[in-house]
Amino acid sequence: MTSGGPVDQRAVLLVAHVGRPDAIAAAREAADRLLAAGLSVHAPEVEAKALELPEVAVVAADGAASSGCELAVVLGGDGTLLRAAELARDPGIPLLGVNLGHVGFLAEAEREDLSGLIDRVIARDYTVEERMTIDVNVRVDGAQVATTWALNEAAVEKAARERMLEVVAEVDGRPLSRWGCDGVVCATPTGSTAYAFSAGGPVVWPEVEALLMIPISAHALFSRPIVVSPSSRLAVEVQSTAIDGTGPHGVLWVDGRRTWDLPAGARVEVCRGTVPVRLARLHQAPFTDRLVRKFELPVRGWRGAAAYRRDSAGRADT
């Protein structure tokens, strides 16, 4: 494995689900095509070892070595793309996903499209859009104990299955409601089709800038999902339920990848992220089409806008 190519050489970051043989095979195919076209290929150490290609440059765990890459090709499901986002967000590298998972909502192409996708990468034939992120702070007794970010969501959940978590939700510095619940999801529009969707939240089109808060199985009169301004600040406080100030602990999960324990009294604060995630796009299809395709929504019987206009004109003539 090499340490990298010339500074002025085009480079692509390759991230794959190394636990799946089909993902490694697809990544090796992509790497071979890119190298043959004269591009440099970078990969995290685990992927580089799995590819067994000496020409592949190893990316450090902190992602610093990926800063010279123009694009990240990601082979796997949404979880793999979220891992790639941790390497690509700060240097601003666009992510181009190839779905090898189930839904793969963030992916732009399927496995059978890989050859054409690589051709588009070599030709720089793609557009880039920015997706809103959230910044997350964790405080215990007023002291900040963790700070992180998310593309999809920050989820405060109960740590013990047999007991509900007592929380107070806050919006813009004002208390909203107290819930006995399984947890609370704070999500971005991108995350509205992930955990937030499973928790009963609304689907929000990605170009809409907003923050979402969705209680999970809340035992309360008011427990509806809410959508607030992107400039709002959300907070979830874990409440004590015992005389001695203790109570059921919670746990914070961020994009399903990073986690922190939340003792009674912990406070999770969420606001709009300062750094977006960039996604590469090959197609300009409306988000509605992606929603229908990924969730396999029934649309049989739709006659289209043109048919509707013809019917309307016909009715107007009678």
Phi, psi and omega in degrees: 000139182262170180268357178137164182263190178301153185299323185271006180277139177295140183224144178234134176273134181241121180234132184219158174282098188287350178279358181240120179303324180293328178290320178294319178298318179294320180295321178294320177298315180296316180298315180301316181294318181293316179296320180296332179274001177092007178272152173272142180244127176248152178203150171302159188303318183295321177290319181300319178295318182293326181289330179056040177243113185297342182282348185280128179276140183272131178267133178295157184299331180277359176081002184300322183288351180271358186294339179272001182276145179270342186198152173243122174264123188242123183244111182157208176260193180296329178298320178294322179293324177294324176294318178297326180298330178294331177275330192259341188296306186297317176283356176075031181277127177293146179255132178237108188266139172245116187284121172238009181258218182266280181280309179059051188296328183274348183285152182258343185212164176257171185303320182291348180267003190300316182300312178295325178298315180296322175301318180293322178296313180299322181276359186055039184261075178201161175249167183231133174237155180257138177247133180297141175242176173235144171263139187232129175239141177243127178237140174230122183054038177085346182265135178285124183249346179200149173218136183204192181212167179212147171271320182264296187198160166243121185243120172269121185230158175289145181271334181250128185296326189277355183230141176286159175259130176265123180224158168243127179266144184227142175229124178054043174078008180237140180292138180258307181191158173255134182232135160267117193206177172276342179160183179220133178253128172249119192228163172266170172303322176299320180284354182294341178259011180250236183301320181301323178295316179296332180276000178098014180280168180280155171276126182244127179299139189297336179281350175280125179266116184196167171241145182242145172228122184231113174289146181253116177049052182280136176264083186200156179294317179250111180214038181277150170297147178233150176237125186235174181299148176295342178271356179288163177237125180257151175211148176230122180251128177279125188265151171280142178235014181231158182299325182278009177085005179263182179172181178302134177279154173246178176219140178259125174247129181245115184054025180066013186237327184239142188219148176220143174286146181234099176287168175305133183098350179290151182227127178250121182249136184229133175215173179302137181287150180278338182236121179280170169256137182257131178245132175275141181235137176260339186233152179252024181296146178298154179300329178303318180296319178296318180299314180296317184290313185290323181264001179052052183284143181284119179233013179299137181105345178289128183259354175091162182297323181297317179296321179296319179295320179296316180296318180297319179294320180296318180293326181291332182280342185273000000 
